[in-house]
């Protein structure tokens, strides 16, 4: 399944979970019902700014659609490494005080 199909499916799921028509869903993100229909049917792909608007308005994320699971895991590992480094730095600076 390609990303465009996954994005179309996700948009439709978000809309249906909230029991909204395509028009009402679209108004909240500044798009027409016809545009939402085109997104859901895969006739056009929403821009990143549209995906960001959907994410903000409907409190959802499309991050997993942009990155593979391996990339997501690498990002999480890097975040944990940075947190550990910050903790070590804080602990060392507290010992020297």
Helices and strands as residue ranges (DSSP letters): H 3-17, H 22-29, H 33-40, H 48-58, H 63-66, H 69-96
